[in-house]
Amino acid sequence: MPDLSPDQQGAADRLRGLPIWPAPPRILPCAGGRTNQNFRVEADGRVYFARVGIDLPHHFLMRENEARSYRLAADAGVAPPLVHAGDGILVTDFIEGRTLR
């Protein structure tokens, strides 16, 4: 696994502790994320995308609202299925692609 910063390691430990993984996960950092930390998580042949963050009320950013919005997008078919949301962690299926510029 690539070296993780102390912040990333703490987030990866939180992810590793989730009871949703079908097997011990391999957690890799992903670039991006101004208000959260992003990871690619591989477990039992399946790939997930995880975001770990905290509420930032001074920016009007509440993770519960983010999860609610994400659920609506997934239900509308414009986002991958939501696997987990809670305690500042959002996990979805991973979609291969590239960031639009």
LUMLO-374062 format. One record per residue (C-alpha): x, y, z; residue number from 1. Coordinates in steps of 0.001 Angstrom, whole numbers. Layout:
<node><x>X</x><y>Y</y><z>Z</z><seq>NUM</seq></node>
...
This chain:
<node><x>0</x><y>0</y><z>0</z><seq>1</seq></node>
<node><x>1334</x><y>3493</y><z>-777</z><seq>2</seq></node>
<node><x>2466</x><y>5606</y><z>2137</z><seq>3</seq></node>
<node><x>-428</x><y>7423</y><z>3740</z><seq>4</seq></node>
<node><x>-242</x><y>10711</y><z>5596</z><seq>5</seq></node>
<node><x>-1271</x><y>10566</y><z>9267</z><seq>6</seq></node>
<node><x>-4681</x><y>12044</y><z>8341</z><seq>7</seq></node>
<node><x>-5133</x><y>9520</y><z>5555</z><seq>8</seq></node>
<node><x>-4090</x><y>6687</y><z>7857</z><seq>9</seq></node>
<node><x>-6722</x><y>7710</y><z>10397</z><seq>10</seq></node>
<node><x>-9379</x><y>7822</y><z>7672</z><seq>11</seq></node>
<node><x>-8205</x><y>4465</y><z>6278</z><seq>12</seq></node>
<node><x>-8440</x><y>2937</y><z>9757</z><seq>13</seq></node>
<node><x>-12022</x><y>4198</y><z>10048</z><seq>14</seq></node>
<node><x>-12831</x><y>2641</y><z>6666</z><seq>15</seq></node>
<node><x>-11136</x><y>-633</y><z>7568</z><seq>16</seq></node>
<node><x>-13319</x><y>-834</y><z>10689</z><seq>17</seq></node>
<node><x>-16622</x><y>-707</y><z>8787</z><seq>18</seq></node>
<node><x>-18580</x><y>-3976</y><z>8943</z><seq>19</seq></node>
<node><x>-19555</x><y>-3759</y><z>5250</z><seq>20</seq></node>
<node><x>-16487</x><y>-5351</y><z>3651</z><seq>21</seq></node>
<node><x>-16869</x><y>-8939</y><z>2381</z><seq>22</seq></node>
<node><x>-13107</x><y>-9452</y><z>2972</z><seq>23</seq></node>
<node><x>-10229</x><y>-7427</y><z>4462</z><seq>24</seq></node>
<node><x>-10046</x><y>-4281</y><z>2302</z><seq>25</seq></node>
<node><x>-7073</x><y>-2844</y><z>452</z><seq>26</seq></node>
<node><x>-7306</x><y>941</y><z>796</z><seq>27</seq></node>
<node><x>-5597</x><y>3282</y><z>-1669</z><seq>28</seq></node>
<node><x>-5709</x><y>7084</y><z>-1611</z><seq>29</seq></node>
<node><x>-7314</x><y>8955</y><z>-4510</z><seq>30</seq></node>
<node><x>-6406</x><y>12489</y><z>-5495</z><seq>31</seq></node>
<node><x>-8856</x><y>15303</y><z>-4940</z><seq>32</seq></node>
<node><x>-11296</x><y>16161</y><z>-2249</z><seq>33</seq></node>
<node><x>-11110</x><y>19627</y><z>-730</z><seq>34</seq></node>
<node><x>-13331</x><y>18902</y><z>2237</z><seq>35</seq></node>
<node><x>-12851</x><y>15144</y><z>2515</z><seq>36</seq></node>
<node><x>-10364</x><y>12366</y><z>1871</z><seq>37</seq></node>
<node><x>-10984</x><y>10018</y><z>-1038</z><seq>38</seq></node>
<node><x>-10037</x><y>6360</y><z>-1323</z><seq>39</seq></node>
<node><x>-10315</x><y>3420</y><z>-3672</z><seq>40</seq></node>
<node><x>-11200</x><y>375</y><z>-1618</z><seq>41</seq></node>
<node><x>-10771</x><y>-3148</y><z>-2979</z><seq>42</seq></node>
<node><x>-12354</x><y>-6101</y><z>-1183</z><seq>43</seq></node>
<node><x>-13097</x><y>-9604</y><z>-2407</z><seq>44</seq></node>
<node><x>-12815</x><y>-8699</y><z>-6104</z><seq>45</seq></node>
<node><x>-15088</x><y>-5674</y><z>-5830</z><seq>46</seq></node>
<node><x>-13994</x><y>-2023</y><z>-6006</z><seq>47</seq></node>
<node><x>-15541</x><y>835</y><z>-4026</z><seq>48</seq></node>
<node><x>-15044</x><y>4600</y><z>-3734</z><seq>49</seq></node>
<node><x>-15001</x><y>6045</y><z>-224</z><seq>50</seq></node>
<node><x>-15150</x><y>9624</y><z>1017</z><seq>51</seq></node>
<node><x>-14259</x><y>10436</y><z>4606</z><seq>52</seq></node>
<node><x>-14953</x><y>13879</y><z>6020</z><seq>53</seq></node>
<node><x>-16446</x><y>15870</y><z>8837</z><seq>54</seq></node>
<node><x>-19227</x><y>18419</y><z>9049</z><seq>55</seq></node>
<node><x>-18047</x><y>21948</y><z>8237</z><seq>56</seq></node>
<node><x>-20943</x><y>24157</y><z>9374</z><seq>57</seq></node>
<node><x>-19026</x><y>27358</y><z>8602</z><seq>58</seq></node>
<node><x>-19128</x><y>26231</y><z>4941</z><seq>59</seq></node>
<node><x>-22718</x><y>24953</y><z>5287</z><seq>60</seq></node>
<node><x>-21392</x><y>21444</y><z>4590</z><seq>61</seq></node>
<node><x>-23185</x><y>18748</y><z>6543</z><seq>62</seq></node>
<node><x>-22363</x><y>15132</y><z>5691</z><seq>63</seq></node>
<node><x>-25927</x><y>13971</y><z>6340</z><seq>64</seq></node>
<node><x>-27146</x><y>16389</y><z>3644</z><seq>65</seq></node>
<node><x>-24425</x><y>15081</y><z>1325</z><seq>66</seq></node>
<node><x>-25603</x><y>11501</y><z>1914</z><seq>67</seq></node>
<node><x>-29256</x><y>12488</y><z>1348</z><seq>68</seq></node>
<node><x>-28349</x><y>14204</y><z>-1937</z><seq>69</seq></node>
<node><x>-26285</x><y>11223</y><z>-2983</z><seq>70</seq></node>
<node><x>-29160</x><y>8824</y><z>-2290</z><seq>71</seq></node>
<node><x>-31419</x><y>10920</y><z>-4511</z><seq>72</seq></node>
<node><x>-28814</x><y>10925</y><z>-7319</z><seq>73</seq></node>
<node><x>-28357</x><y>7151</y><z>-7048</z><seq>74</seq></node>
<node><x>-32137</x><y>6600</y><z>-7043</z><seq>75</seq></node>
<node><x>-32358</x><y>8787</y><z>-10185</z><seq>76</seq></node>
<node><x>-29699</x><y>6638</y><z>-11876</z><seq>77</seq></node>
<node><x>-27081</x><y>9382</y><z>-12209</z><seq>78</seq></node>
<node><x>-24727</x><y>8095</y><z>-9499</z><seq>79</seq></node>
<node><x>-23514</x><y>4599</y><z>-8575</z><seq>80</seq></node>
<node><x>-25300</x><y>2707</y><z>-5794</z><seq>81</seq></node>
<node><x>-24691</x><y>3856</y><z>-2241</z><seq>82</seq></node>
<node><x>-23117</x><y>1104</y><z>-144</z><seq>83</seq></node>
<node><x>-22714</x><y>2958</y><z>3165</z><seq>84</seq></node>
<node><x>-23348</x><y>6406</y><z>4605</z><seq>85</seq></node>
<node><x>-22790</x><y>7442</y><z>8186</z><seq>86</seq></node>
<node><x>-20393</x><y>9092</y><z>10619</z><seq>87</seq></node>
<node><x>-18821</x><y>11191</y><z>7870</z><seq>88</seq></node>
<node><x>-18141</x><y>8195</y><z>5616</z><seq>89</seq></node>
<node><x>-19780</x><y>7691</y><z>2235</z><seq>90</seq></node>
<node><x>-19031</x><y>4497</y><z>247</z><seq>91</seq></node>
<node><x>-20247</x><y>3781</y><z>-3289</z><seq>92</seq></node>
<node><x>-19392</x><y>1415</y><z>-6087</z><seq>93</seq></node>
<node><x>-16275</x><y>2598</y><z>-7940</z><seq>94</seq></node>
<node><x>-16609</x><y>3769</y><z>-11545</z><seq>95</seq></node>
<node><x>-13501</x><y>3755</y><z>-13722</z><seq>96</seq></node>
<node><x>-13064</x><y>7021</y><z>-15534</z><seq>97</seq></node>
<node><x>-11181</x><y>10261</y><z>-15613</z><seq>98</seq></node>
<node><x>-11804</x><y>13601</y><z>-14011</z><seq>99</seq></node>
<node><x>-13325</x><y>16193</y><z>-16312</z><seq>100</seq></node>
<node><x>-11332</x><y>19396</y><z>-16604</z><seq>101</seq></node>
